[in-house]
Amino acid sequence: MAGCLCVTALAAGSRPAFYLSSFKPVKVLKGTLQIGKVASFPRKVLVVLQFSCSIALVISTMIVYQQIQYAKDRPTGDDLNRLMLTGMSKDLVRNYTALKNEMIGKGIVTSVTMSSCSATGINLHDDISEWPGKKAGERMTLGTVWVNKDYFSTLGMKLEQGRDFDGISDKATVILNEAAVKHLGLMRPLNQTLKYDTTRTIIGVVKDALMQSPFSPADPTMFVYDYDPSPQSVVMYRLSPHITTQDAIAQLGPIFNKYNPAYPFDYQFEDVDYARKFSAEMLVGKLAGIFAMLAIFISCLGLFGLAAYMAEQRNKEIGIRKVLGASVSQIWLLLTGDFIVLVLISCVIASPIALYFLHHWLQNYDYRINIGPWVFIAAAIAAVVITIVTISFQAIKAAIANPVKTLSTE
């Protein structure tokens, strides 16, 4: 940090130091030194570069947040609202039926189920050794979720075809999601068989749910009936709409402590767990926004300084125009016009660069937005407005100055 500070200070101070030291003292003392328009050219280049970075970051921030919102608004195929999860233990496995009946009986929850994983992640992927239409040497891998009764109703997942699990009689059956049916190339999946741990009959097809990444297609998944819960499983339960979350947690605690005395009542909300899947993208968006604001602030400082310099260089010209009848608005427009051109040049430079990098960034996601032209238009308008606000102080100050003072000489 110290080294970076020193290098930056040296680089920033070197140009004006060498530039001023190149002046001939005789011309400076006589007042005959003419700096001309060439001196302002490096300043204009820096302003264009600064605003190009700022506009590119503004565009990036807008695209990142669009992508995040696009994924958040995507239908998940299930209902995670008021859905809670608690990890299983040996006591809960033994008392699962009693726990389920008491929670439903007291009206705290509407449904309870058990699963080998949460609703927002699949822990197991297994190979399918046999299925209709299999070619020689072909292998298929499906996400595998072991479930108990009422799984789909608890998670709010809808069956598209067939029926749900009834009980232990379904120990040799399986339910596929739509992605798995497509993955296996099954035209009429019901009553077809596939071989996993044993030969299983397909009794239903459930609508796809986003159990993995919200930015990718639904994972091809098979749901297998688990009639013997294990401590590696989780119990999921949906809170009743007639009870507040705080009251429900207060009532659930004693029930879980009753059937699981060795462990404290621990739980998580599935919608909160799903929201964590956006954390990386949210961090990128926040960082892009912070850097965009810093870049705009620095650009405005440079623009403000350039506006002051240009107004000072043209003070006699402005005085003459005022004497000849130019209004304040005309002089303001004269001074701001050059800067608006610089910002528009920055927009032309920044837009294709931002488009290139953002297009490649979006390729990381299967479910992504299309970059529309309005983002670049909005960024350009914002940059022009910021430019006008920044330089208006100097422009109006120069426009209302007394021409007698600017035109007088010794």
Secondary structure, 3 states (H helix, E strand, C coil): CHHHHHHHHHHHHHHHHHHHHCCCHHHHHHCCCCCCHHHHHHHHHHHHHHHHHHHHHHHHHHHHHHHHHHHHCCCCCCCCCCEEEEECCHHHHHCHHHHHHHHHHCCCEEEEEEECCCCCCCCEEEEECECCCCCCCCCEEEEEEEECCCHHHHHCCCEEEECCCCCHHHCCEEEEEHHHHHHHCCCCCCCCEEECCCEEEEEEEECCCCCCCCCCCCCCEEEEECCCCCCCCEEEEEECCCCCHHHHHHHHHHHHHHHCCCCCCCCEEHHHHHHHHHHHHHHHHHHHHHHHHHHHHHHHHHHHHHHHHHHHHCHHHHHHHHHCCCCHHHHHHHHHHHHHHHHHHHHHHHHHHHHHHHHHHHCCCCCCCCCCHHHHHHHHHHHHHHHHHHHHHHHHHHHCCCHHHHHCCC
